[in-house]
Amino acid sequence: CRSLAALALPDGVSEIGPSAFAGCSALASFALPDGIREIQYSTFEGCSALARVSFPAGLEEIGDAAFSGCAALASLSLPRWLRSVGASAFEGCASLASLDVPDGVEWIGPRAFADCASLVRVAIPAGVEEIADGAFSGSDIQSVSIPYSVTSIGKEAFKSTHNLGQVRFESGSKLTGIGDRAFFGTQGLAGIELPEGVTSIGSEAFSTSSVQRVVLP
């Protein structure tokens, strides 16, 4: 489907199968029908020209690699009822600049927003309990607030976010663990104050970063 540039689906469509439009490299915009509750894995993977997606209000789940490699996707308006964002869901969306994750989201999968090289700002909602492995690695995030609900930061979660200059933990943080290489290569990060509940810090967690000051609990 490399020549498919536009597509309108009827409102009666309630399911779109895995990889349904994968590799449709000319597809520039897409409006999902209102009946869709889940975007399955790799549905739009490799749609490199896809710049705009309209999500249905009732969408609850975005599957693994659903929009991986959609390099032209510059903005997202995720629906309020969304509950989970799968592994590598938006990996390699190099034009994505900012992101507000809805309050109802409880799961952001491994490498969900990895290598989003233009992603400067992200708002992570309270309710997320884990920042999974590699979730934001290779992005351009400059500051991040970790919700009190997060209990663990996974391996390489913020690896090579070179311009990350501030990490703030919300009051009452439940964080207990920071994974291997979680902040590896964060060259803009000069210092970090860890919350009181932290009991484990993984290998090379801050290696090759610019951290000069770490306040331990």
Salt bridges, closest charged atoms under 4 A:
GLU91 OE2 - ARG111 NH2 2.85
ASP100 OD1 - ARG121 NH1 2.94
ASP115 OD2 - ARG111 NH2 3.08
GLU156 OE2 - LYS159 NZ 3.98
GLU156 OE2 - ARG181 NE 2.80
GLU204 OE1 - ARG181 NH1 3.85
